[in-house]
Amino acid sequence: MSAPRTPGFSVSGRLTRMNLLVSGAALLLACFAFLSYDVYNFRDILIRNLAAQAQIIGANSVSALTFNDPQAAKATLSALKDSPSILSAGIFTPDGHIFAEYSRTHEMTLKVPTIPSGATEAHVFYPSEVVFVHAINFQGQTLGVVYLRSDLREIQKRFLRYLWIAAVVLVLSMLAALLVSAGFRRSVAAPIISLAETARSISQSENYGLRVDINQRFSEIATLDAAFNEMLTQNTAPRYRPAYRAAAAGAARRRTHATTCRGKSRAGKFCVFGLARSAKSPRHSEQLHLFVAEAVRKPARRPGQ
């Protein structure tokens, strides 16, 4: 006869889900940390690359600014067509007027960021692009400002690649955690299943001499096994046996009945008759007659005697 299924989740299933949850959470946190560091590092690399390009353009534009030659400055900016991430560029005079301009998409340039006092460079990040400015200094004078506007497509592509890599690593890690936890959950669930099987065998065969083997690998399960064996030991003691409990209850009832009859000598016959009927054999009936007759002859004790 198979045991009825109980509703709810099994211990092994809960252990598996807990392992997968912990492993997945740890992996997601690690991926988020690596991704954040990579994005921050790539932004720093992007700013350094823009700074190098701006310095080269500024050095090659000194003569054009000095001799007021916008065509030469524009030719210098046209070299940026080999940089696909540069959307637009320009050279501004110190008073903010455009001296030369380059645009890949023929869009209007953004407002030039203000360079802080004492600095030669500044940059501003927008949701989809970054603007970088570099001051052109020559012999202690500021001749102009180089303006570069770059998109962030490379960062976005890098971010998507990292998401795909993180997803693949997460799936593979979950599979590995599932395989590893399979052996672990069997080692934890096996002692509990053994305890349940022992309890079922005792219930079906009424053999209270069976004992469960105490598992020494896990202290909690060992405590549970020891408590189960101790419960069986106590239930098989004489005072816990059903026959002993029935006999003790019958003796208690007879003593109560005899004590009641002791102070009522006129009703002694009825008491004896009632006790005799409660006896389970003629021998017991005869013994009860003698016991109750003697009890009726003795006077009842008063309190304090």
Protein Blocks (a to p, Z undefined) as FASTA:
>chain_A
ZZdddedjdfklmmmmmmmmmmmmmmmmmmmmmmmmmmmmmmmmmmmmmmmmmmmmmmmm
mmmmmnopaklmmmmmmmmmmmmklmbdcdddfkopafbdcdfklpacdddddddehiab
dcdddfkbccddddddeehiafbdcdddddfklmmmmmmmmmmmmmmmmmmmmmmmmmmm
mmmmmmmmmmmmmmmmmmmmmmmnopakbccdddfkbmklmmmmmmmmmmmmmmmpmklp
mklmmmmmmmmmmmmmmmmmmmmmklmmmmmmmmmmmpcbfklmmmmmmmmmmmmmpccd
dehZZ
